[in-house]
Amino acid sequence: MTHPPTYLITGAGGGAGGISTRVVRQLLDRGEAVRALVHRQDSRADALRAWGAEVIVGDLTNPVDVGAAMFGITRMFFNMSISPDYLEATAVVCVAAQKGDGLDLPVNMSQMTVSQMTATSTEESHQQRLHWLAEHVINWSGIPAVHIRPTVFLDNPFFTVLAARSIRETGRLALPFGTGRTSPVAVGDVADVVTTVLRSSDGPPGAVYELTSPATLDIDELAEQYAAALDRPVPHMDSCPTPHRIRCRCQRVSRQ
């Protein structure tokens, strides 16, 4: 008799766009058994319990905590906020997964920049480099993971708080994009993909899903989107002293 899968969602207390919290809720709404790993006991952990999740408080760099969280788990979403310990946490999770006997589908949250990086590239941030290394560690471990690589989140303060403030105060869209282009994707859409991949019974191990919006836009085209939504002209104002400060070389959604 085949038992239904049990899911472990890390980073469930929030952070990283709140994707893990959304995934927990979506899985629970579908009647799945969900274990949520949080870094501390607080009101967010209480909310997860109220939804019906089993909540474990632990540290992703602590092998004992990770081993306990992964015990009896068949599918896992590995997601972690920005941290200097990101690579250590990845290695700990991989070791725990290798020692376990039931994990058949780990899903790893990465980011789009990894798609353009190489072993010697230098344009990325330190956290982006950690994501690149983390994917390699997971692949080297032999765990049949699926990597999710979203581009910048549409819910990022750049596109919400900062954009709204500049339009409200100046009537113009002022974002530090220079001549760069971007293709933001909504956090809710990313959570939908993660949930679908986790629940899939035939997802290809080792697959990479690159998630973007339908179009890659420059600052003028972004301003046109705000203008259409507000039904009034919204010209852009260059607020970037270095033209190439943000480089977004995003691709359309694809699989590898």
N, C-alpha and C positions, 0 to 999 in steps of 0.2 A: 504494500500500500504506500502510495506516495504522499508524504506529508506536505502541507502547505508551507511556503517559504516564511521565514522569519527575517525581519529587516533590522539592521542597525544603521542609524543615521547619526553621524558625528556633527559637531558644531550646531546642535539642534537648539541651543539657547539663543541663537541670533548671530549677527556678524556675517560677513561675506555676502551682503545683500539680503540676508534672511532667507536664502534658498532652502537651507536644511529645514527650517521651521515650516515652510510651505510644503516640502516633500513629506514631512511627518503628517501634516494635516491631510494631504491628498491620499496617502496610503491608508490612514485610519478611516477616512470617508469611504474607502473601498473595502473596508472590513479586514484589512491586513493586520498582522501582529507586528507591532513596531516597538523597538527598544531605542530610546533617544539618549545619546551621550552628551552631557552638558559639563561645562568646566566648573560651575559652581551652583549651589542651591540658592535659588532666588525666586521671585515671582514668575519668571519665565518658565522655570522648571515646574512650578505649580500649575501653570497653564497647560503644559504638555501632559501632565498627569490627568488634569481635568478632561482633556480630550480623549484620554484612554491609552496613552503611551506608557510603557514601562520606562522609567527614568533612572539613569545611572549617572552619578557624579564622578568624574574622573579626569585625568590628565593624559592627553594623547602621547606624551613623551614618557609615561610611566608604564613599563611592560606589564606590571601586575594589573593596573587599571584597564589597560587595553585588552589583556587576555580575558579578564572577567567580563568585559563588555561584549567581546566577540564569542563567548562560549554559547554554543547552540545556535549560532547565527548562520543563515544560508546566503543572505545577500546583504551587501553593505554599500552605503554611500559615504565616501571619505571626503570630508569638506572641513576646512580649517581657516580661521581668520588669519590676516597678515601677522606673521610671527617670525622672529629669528630662529625659532626651533622647528620650523616647518619641515625641513629635510630630516631632522631627527625623528619627528613624529611619523613621517612617511616610512622610514626604515623600521620603526617599532611595529607599525601596523603590518608591514610586509612579513616580518618575522613571526608575528602572532598568527597571521593568515596561513603561513607555511606549516606551522605546528598544529593548526586546527585541522578538523577532518570533515567540515561540512560547508565551507564557504565556496559557493559555485559562481558567484558573480559580484565582484567588487566594481563599483563605479567611482571613478576619481574625478573630482572637480579641478580642472586646470584653467587655462586661459588662452585666448587666441594668439597672443604674442608668441607663444611657444612654436607656432607653426612656421614662423619666419626666423627663428633663432638657430644658431649653429654653436659648435663647441667653442668658437673664438669670437663670436659677435659681442659687441660692447654697448650697443644703443639701449638695451633693455635695463630695467630697474633691478635692484637686488632681489626683490620678491619674485619678479618674473624669471630670473635666473634660477631661483629655488624651485619654481614650478617646473622648469625645463629639466632640472636635475631629478626632481621627484618622479617625473614620468619615466625617466631612464631607470631609476632604482626599482620602480614597480615592474617595468618590463624585464629587467634583469632577474628579478625574483622568480619569474616564471608564473606569477599569478595571472590568470586570464582576465585582466581588467579591461574596462571600457573607459576611455578618457573623454571628458566633456570640456570643450574649449569655447566658451562664450567670449564675445568681444566686450567692450565697455558696456556697463549696464545703463539702460535708459533711465533707471531710477537713481542714477548717480547724482549727487548734489550739483554737478556741473550743469545738468540738463533740467534740474528742478529749482533748487534754492537760488543758485547763482544766476541762472537764466531769468527766473521770475524777478529777482531783485533788479537786475540791469534793465529789463524791459519796463518795470514799474517806475524806476527812478529816472531813466534817460530816454525811454521809448525805443531803445536799441538793444540788440542782442550782443552782449560782450562776453565772449568766451576765449580762453587762451589757446586757440587752435592754430593760429597763424595760417599757413597754407596747407595744413594737414587735412586729412579726410577721415571720417569715422562712420561706423555702422552700428549704432547702439541697439541692444536687444533688451527686452523687458525681463525683469527678474522672474515674473510669473511664467513667461514662456520657457525660460531655462528650467524652472522647477517642473513644468509639464513634461519636458523632454527627459529629465532625470527620472521622474516617476515612471514614465512609459518604459524606459530602458530597464529599470529595476524590475518591473513586473513582467517583462518580456521573457518568454520561455525559450526563445531561439535567437537571442541577440548574439552577434558574432564577437567572441572574446578578442581583445586586442583592437577593437574598432575605435576610431577617433571621430567624434561628432563636433564639427565647427559650427557655431551658432552666431548668426548675425541678423540684422534686419534685412529687408529685401533690397535696400540700396545703400551704397557708400556715398556719403554726402560731405561737401566742404562747408565752410561757415556760411556762405551765401545760401546754399541749399537748405541748411539747417534753419536759417532765418526765415526762409520761405515756408517751412513747416509750421513755425510759430505764428507767422502771419496768417496762414490759412486757418489755424485753430482759433485765433483771436479775431479773425475777420477784419483786420486792419494792417496797414504796412508796418513791418518790423525790419528796418535795415540793420545790418550788422556793424559792429564797431570793433576794430582790431585791438585786442588788449594783450597781445603776446609780443614782448620785446624781441624774442628770438623766433623767426618765422617757422622753424622746424622743431619747436619745442615738443610738440605732440605729433607723433607719427603713427597713423593708424592705417596699416596696409592690410585691411580685412578682405576676406573672400566671401563668396556666397556660401550658404550652408552646404556642406559636403561630407562625404564619408571617405575614410581611407582604409 
